[in-house]
Amino acid sequence: MSADIHDDAPVHLNATRARQGRWGQHIFAILVVSTVLAAIALFGAWGFRSNDLAAVEHNNGAKTPAEASRYSTEQSPARQNTTPPAN
């Protein structure tokens, strides 16, 4: 028997064809299932933290008069632009 005769020799493909994935129903099912799971995880995390996101601190400004005095600035009148004289 000769070692050269084999029917199951590898098929030679170019590099571009070898890198391409197959498109089929199983790939599409994996894509759909993974997208649905990602959406469930996103909305689950959002729902879990929704109370924290909705919480509002009613007074987030100065708590004492001394603290409020640090933020007082002198008011100055608005600067007026002069209009150039018409020729």
C-alpha positions in Angstrom: 0.0 0.0 0.0 1.1 3.4 -0.9 1.0 6.2 1.7 0.3 8.8 -1.0 -3.2 7.8 -1.8 -5.7 9.3 0.5 -9.2 10.5 -0.3 -9.5 12.7 2.9 -6.8 15.1 1.9 -7.3 18.7 3.2 -9.0 21.1 0.9 -6.9 24.2 0.2 -8.7 27.5 0.8 -7.4 31.0 0.4 -6.9 33.0 3.6 -10.0 35.2 3.1 -12.3 32.2 2.7 -10.8 30.4 5.7 -11.5 33.5 7.9 -15.2 33.7 7.0 -17.7 32.3 9.4 -20.7 30.3 8.4 -24.1 31.9 8.4 -27.0 29.8 9.4 -29.9 29.4 11.8 -27.7 28.3 14.7 -25.5 31.4 14.5 -28.6 33.6 14.2 -30.2 31.8 17.3 -27.0 32.5 19.3 -27.1 36.2 18.2 -30.8 36.5 19.2 -30.4 34.7 22.6 -27.3 36.7 23.5 -29.0 40.0 22.6 -32.0 39.1 24.7 -29.8 38.1 27.6 -27.9 41.4 27.4 -31.2 43.3 27.4 -32.5 41.4 30.4 -29.2 42.1 32.2 -29.4 45.8 31.3 -33.0 46.3 32.4 -32.4 44.1 35.5 -29.5 46.3 36.6 -31.5 49.4 35.8 -34.5 48.2 37.8 -32.4 47.1 40.7 -30.9 50.6 41.0 -34.0 52.6 40.0 -34.7 53.7 43.6 -31.2 55.1 43.9 -31.5 56.9 40.5 -34.8 58.4 41.5 -33.6 59.7 44.9 -33.3 63.4 45.1 -31.6 65.3 47.8 -34.0 68.2 48.7 -31.4 70.6 49.9 -28.0 70.1 48.4 -26.9 73.7 48.9 -25.4 75.4 52.0 -26.4 73.9 55.3 -25.4 76.8 57.6 -25.2 80.6 57.3 -21.4 80.5 57.6 -21.3 78.1 54.7 -23.7 80.2 52.7 -21.6 83.4 53.2 -18.7 81.7 51.3 -20.8 81.7 48.1 -22.0 85.3 48.2 -20.6 87.4 45.4 -21.0 91.1 44.9 -23.5 92.0 42.2 -22.4 94.3 39.5 -24.5 95.9 36.8 -24.6 94.3 33.4 -22.1 95.7 30.9 -23.8 97.7 28.2 -22.5 97.6 24.7 -22.4 101.0 23.0 -23.7 101.2 19.5 -21.5 102.8 16.9 -22.7 106.1 15.5 -24.5 105.8 12.1 -22.7 107.5 9.2 
